[in-house]
């Protein structure tokens, strides 16, 4: 058996040579198919939130509602090589949040500069939200009423006042 070295340049050629003739004829006769349907495995990968204060953009518009996706291993590793993080380890959370926040209000291009300009209470909220979503898999927290000392759950993602 002969070994071949495969590079990006000759991968297509190798696939064509090794593909059976019948399969290539069937592929040519078949019309272009729709992209494969994604199966819903019940895994929630994006979570909505509402900032306590809100991000104020250059035009003075306040953006409070947003969404954050689950972090990948790459999201957690990438800040480790970022020069800003190497110079100031506290900057890690800014870089990490900017990678996993998919939207704040009408802003879909969330970058480190936007997270830098957020109020400290909003950044603290997002850090806690990130931890809950990625380690616990949900946005609920157990709380105790200070008056009756009864326990109940609230959803930290936000909602209208008085809702949990």
C-alpha positions in Angstrom: 0.0 0.0 0.0 1.4 3.4 -1.0 1.1 6.4 1.3 0.2 9.8 0.0 0.8 13.1 1.7 -2.3 15.3 1.6 -2.1 19.0 1.5 -4.9 21.6 1.1 -3.9 22.0 -2.6 -4.3 18.4 -3.7 -7.2 17.4 -1.4 -9.8 17.9 -4.1 -7.8 15.9 -6.6 -7.3 13.1 -4.2 -11.0 12.9 -3.4 -11.9 12.8 -7.1 -9.4 10.0 -7.8 -10.5 7.9 -4.9 -14.3 8.5 -5.3 -16.1 5.6 -7.1 -17.3 6.5 -10.6 -20.9 5.6 -9.7 -21.1 8.0 -6.8 -19.8 10.9 -9.0 -22.4 10.1 -11.7 -25.2 10.1 -9.1 -24.0 13.4 -7.7 -23.9 15.0 -11.1 -27.5 13.8 -11.9 -28.9 15.0 -8.5 -30.0 18.7 -8.3 -28.4 20.8 -5.6 -29.9 19.8 -2.3 -30.9 22.2 0.4 -28.5 22.5 3.3 -28.9 19.7 5.8 -31.5 20.4 8.5 -30.0 21.1 11.9 -31.4 18.8 14.5 -32.6 20.3 17.8 -31.0 18.3 20.5 -32.6 20.4 23.3 -29.4 22.2 24.0 -29.9 25.9 24.5 -26.9 27.8 23.2 -28.0 31.4 23.3 -29.4 33.3 26.3 -31.3 36.6 26.4 -30.4 39.2 29.1 -31.4 42.6 30.3 -28.6 44.9 31.6 -29.3 46.6 34.9 -28.2 50.1 33.6 -27.7 49.7 29.9 -25.0 50.5 27.4 -25.1 54.1 26.1 -23.7 54.4 22.6 -22.1 57.5 21.0 -25.6 58.8 19.9 -26.9 58.6 23.5 -29.1 55.6 22.9 -29.5 53.2 25.8 -29.2 49.5 24.9 -30.4 47.1 27.6 -31.6 43.9 26.0 -29.0 41.5 24.5 -28.0 37.9 24.0 -25.0 35.8 24.9 -24.0 32.5 23.5 -22.4 29.6 25.2 -18.6 29.9 25.3 -16.4 27.4 23.5 -12.9 26.2 24.5 -11.5 28.5 21.9 -13.3 31.5 23.5 -11.7 30.7 26.8 -8.2 30.1 25.3 -8.0 33.1 22.9 -7.8 35.8 25.6 -4.8 34.0 27.1 -2.7 35.0 24.1 -4.1 38.5 23.8 -1.4 41.2 24.5 -3.9 43.4 26.4 -4.6 40.5 28.8 -0.9 39.7 29.2 -0.2 43.3 30.1 -3.3 43.5 32.4 -4.8 40.2 33.5 -8.0 42.0 34.7 -8.7 42.7 31.0 -9.4 39.0 30.4 -13.1 39.4 31.3 -13.5 42.3 28.8 -12.1 40.2 25.9 -14.0 37.1 26.9 -17.3 38.9 27.2 -16.8 40.6 23.8 -16.5 37.2 22.2 -19.6 35.6 23.6 -22.1 38.6 23.6 -23.8 38.3 20.2 -26.0 41.4 20.5 -26.7 44.4 22.8 -29.8 46.3 21.7 -29.4 47.0 18.0 -25.6 46.5 18.1 -24.6 43.1 16.7 -20.9 43.9 16.3 -19.9 43.7 20.0 -16.2 44.2 20.5 -13.9 44.9 23.5 -14.3 48.7 23.1 -18.0 48.4 23.7 -17.5 46.3 26.8 -14.9 48.8 28.1 -17.5 51.6 27.9 -20.1 49.7 29.9 -21.0 50.7 33.4 -19.2 48.6 36.1 -22.6 47.2 37.3 -23.4 45.9 33.8 -20.0 44.3 33.4 -20.4 42.6 36.9 -23.9 41.4 35.8 -22.5 40.0 32.5 -19.6 38.2 34.3 -22.1 36.5 36.7 -24.4 35.8 33.8 -21.5 34.2 31.8 -20.6 32.1 34.8 -24.2 30.9 35.4 -24.8 30.1 31.7 -21.5 28.3 31.1 -21.1 26.4 34.3 -24.7 25.8 35.5 -26.5 25.8 32.1 -29.3 28.2 33.2 -30.0 31.7 34.3 -32.0 31.1 37.5 -30.8 31.9 41.0 -32.2 30.8 44.3 -33.1 33.8 46.6 -34.6 34.4 50.0 -37.2 37.0 50.8 -35.8 39.4 53.4 -39.2 39.8 55.0 -40.8 36.4 55.2 -37.6 34.4 54.6 -39.3 32.3 52.0 -37.2 30.8 49.3 -37.9 31.1 45.5 -36.1 31.3 42.2 -35.7 34.3 39.9 -34.5 34.4 36.3 -31.4 36.7 36.1 -31.9 37.2 32.4 -34.3 40.0 33.2 -37.8 40.9 32.3 -40.4 43.4 33.2 -40.3 44.8 36.8 -41.9 42.5 39.3 -41.4 39.4 37.1 -39.2 36.5 38.0 
